[in-house]
């Protein structure tokens, strides 16, 4: 990544075998650096070399050299680009100020072939939007939006489940109150019955009731054990029912799981993203060829001689009847303008087809990312179900062991009860029937009390489970609100950046137009273009121009009616606005400005003065005859002086 050049005022630069330069050496100063040189004096080659060391596209090496090199020294750190051509193969080794090549090409390297400057010439609204918004990773934002939606849906489902659980609480609490009242009645009846037994005991002076008491105790123990066995069997049955459900869920989720799916999906997504980047590069290359071809057609004009005598007239006739011919940029031969026009049409069709292919790839990437997320969620569900399966099996084995122990205890109690009943038979005649009935009544009531207490415990356990389950409702609701806020932030992030970009462009444009004082241009501004079926995201950026007539009347016109210098200024302003919006200065505090010959010297001085307020190092080219237009205090170099 780039860095701010703190306390660094001088930057040494050396260039070897780049473009038309054999060797160059110079020092950049902070602020404005003006480079004077005629056309074809390697000004552009020098700027391309410097931009390459900053992190822009790799510069072209000298055609007759096997090696080329650029070096910048910043804060005692060397940033270099080394190009080697051996046996027809070109290799590049580099350590540049930044690895943000696209941003550097868009907003730092403002040469003649700068994408934004060319977009102004083409007036392609979609392309202009894509160029200015390129630093914004809209694909990643879309992926994050989908993830936040999934998280919000899961949270909403959990909260709905909590609502259903809490609706059961009033009924459970009412049932618990009813059972507690019943329990109080049973306890009161037991106490009354035992009081009757005590009264009878007083009447049974000298009777031995030890056997009956033991029998009652053992019967009570037996009922307690029987209740526990029944409870454990119900628990065992619930575990078995749950394990069937888990097995069914596990079977459903593992039926179509392929362990290779996730790796293959990730590889496919990476491959598609690589293809998308390749297609983006191809589109840019094809569009560059189209633009170059158009410029070739516009520059090739026939110059007719004056017909002062018979020979000149004959030459004039030949010139008028000669087919228009131009040099082909693709094959190097001489062809007619019709051939060039046909080639341009084919290339434009190819660009359109590539863009359709890129859209298809983007759609496939979205689908694959959704599938990949679903696969990962499925794996987590399978892991959870398998862990629950192991837990249930352990619980079942433990419950079976408990039941076996209790049933063994039951058999022992049955034997004791039979023995005690035999002993009781011996004294039955001595036992009052009423006494036996009262004891049986106490036993029945005690059993009923145990049943009620068990039901109360079950209900209280359910209430406690529900209360504990929904205890994190507040944090979930907070999380749900945060997810909603996050979703809104993501949905508006691109919109906010678009608006900020448009506002910055229009502010900078107004300031520059006012500073340069074009006579018949009142205003130039950019507007977001939103399609009918979009969700707020712009489809493109539309450029508007308002001119004024000689009598001061304002009217809207098109960009194509502006002069070359005016269009150049607009292209530069767009690039600088992007530079400001995307905080490029924080990582690459440079702007390199070339090919501005169409702008007069006075306006060039004003423009560079304005641009210098937004960057630490501004490099500008100018013709030698314009040297007087710049103040003496700025750094001024002549190209021939830096070439060794």
C-alpha positions, 0 to 999 in steps of 0.5 A: 500500500502507499504512504504519506511522504511525511517531511519529504521535500526532495525525491531523486528519480532516475530513468534508464531505457524507458520509452524514448529515454536512454537515461534521465536523472532529476529531483522532484520537489514538493509542490508544483514541478513544471517540465518544459519540452517540445512535442516528441521530446520524451515528456510523456515517456518521462511521466510514464516512467515516474508513474510506473514507479509510483504504481501505475501501469508498467512503462514501455521499455526502449525498443532497442534495449533489452533492459529498462529501469525506473527508480524513486528514492523516498524517505531512504526507501527505493521504489523501482521497476525493472523490465527485462526482455530476453528471447522475446519474453518480457519480465518485470520486477517491481517494488512500487510506492503503491500496489493500487495500479487501477487507482494510480492509472485513474486518478494519478497518471493524468496523461493523454490516455487517462481513462477518465479523460478519454471517457469525456471524449466518448461521453459514455455515461456507464463507462464514466460511472465505472471509472469514477466508482472503480475503487469501490468494491460493490461486489463485496458490498453486495455479498455483505448485504446478503450475509446480513440479510441471512443473519437478520432472518435467523435472529428474527426466527429465534425471536419468533420462537421466543414469542411462542415459548413466552405465550405458554408461560401464563398457562403453565403458571396457572396450572402450577397454582392449581396443582399447589392448591390441590397439594395443600388439600391432599396434605391437609387430608393426610394430616387429618387421617394420621390424627385418626390413626393416632386416636386408634393407636391409643385404643390399641393398648399393648398391640404390636403394630411393628409389622404393619408399620414396616409393611406401610414403609415398604409399600411406600418405598415400592410406590416411590420406586415405581414412580421413578421407574415410570418417570425414567421410562418416559424420559427414555421414550422421549430420548428415543423419539428425539433420536429418530428426529435427529436421524431423519434430519441428519439423513436429509442434510447428509444426502447431497453433501459432497466434501469436494463441493466447497473447495470446488465452489471456492475455486470456481468463484476465484476462476470467475473473478479472474475471468472477470478481471481479464475481461475488464482488461480486454474491454479497456484494451479494445476501447483504447484501440477504438479511440485510437482508430477514431483519432486516426480518422479525424487527423487524416485530412487531404491538403489541396494545392492552389490551382495557379497554373495548368500543372497545379490544376492537374495536381488538384484533380488528382488529389480530388479523385484519390481514394482516402487512405490511412495507416492501419493501427492493427496491421501497419498497412495502408487501408481506406477509411471504410476498412478502418470504420468497419474494424471500429464497428467490429471492435465496438461489437466485441466490447458490447459482447464482453460486457454482456459476458462480464454481467453473466459472470457477475451473476454466476459469482452471486449464485455460487457465493449463495450456494457456498454459504448454503453448503457451509451452513449445512456442514454446521447443521450436520456437525450439530446434529451428530453431536446431539446424536452422540449425547442422546445415545449416552443419555439412553444408555445411562437411563437404561442402566438407571431403570435396570437398577430401579427394577432390581430394587422393585423386585427386592421390595416385592419380596419384603412386602410379601414376607411382611404381608404374611406376617401381617396375616397372623395379626390381622384378626387383632387389627381393627378394620378401620385402622387398616383402612386408614393406613391404606388411605394414608398410603393412597394420599401419600402416593397422590401427593407424590404425583402432584409434587412430580407434576409441579416439578415438571411444570417448574422445570418447563417454566425455568427452561423457557425463562432461561431460553429467552433470557438473551432476548434483549441482546438478540433484539439489540442485535436485530436492530444493529443488523437493520442499521448495518443493512441500511448502511450497506444499502446506502454506502454506494449511494452516499459515495455516488452523491459525494463523488457528484458533489465533489465533482460539481464543487471542483468543476465550479471552482475551476470553471470560475477560475479559468473564466471561459467566456461562453461557459456558465456551468458544467455539472454531473448528475446521477442517472438512475434507471427505472428499475434500479434500487437507488444505485446509479446507472451512470453519470451524466455531464451537463453543460450550460452556455451563454450567448453574447447577450447573456442568455443561458442554454443547455448544450452538449459536451461535444460542442466544447473546445478541445481545451475545455474538454481537456479541463473537464476530463482533468477535473473529473480525475481530480474529483475522484482523487479527492473523493477516494482519498488517493492523496493519503496513499499516493500524494502525486498527480502527473499532468501531460498533454495539455497543449490545447489549454493556453499558458495563463489558464494552465498556470491557474489550473496547476495552482488549483490542483496543487492545493489537493496533492503534495507533488504536482508534475506538469508538462509545458512548452518552452514558450510558456515559461513566462506564465509560471511564477518564479517560485515554483520548480521548473525543469527543461527536459533536455537538462534531465536527459543524460 
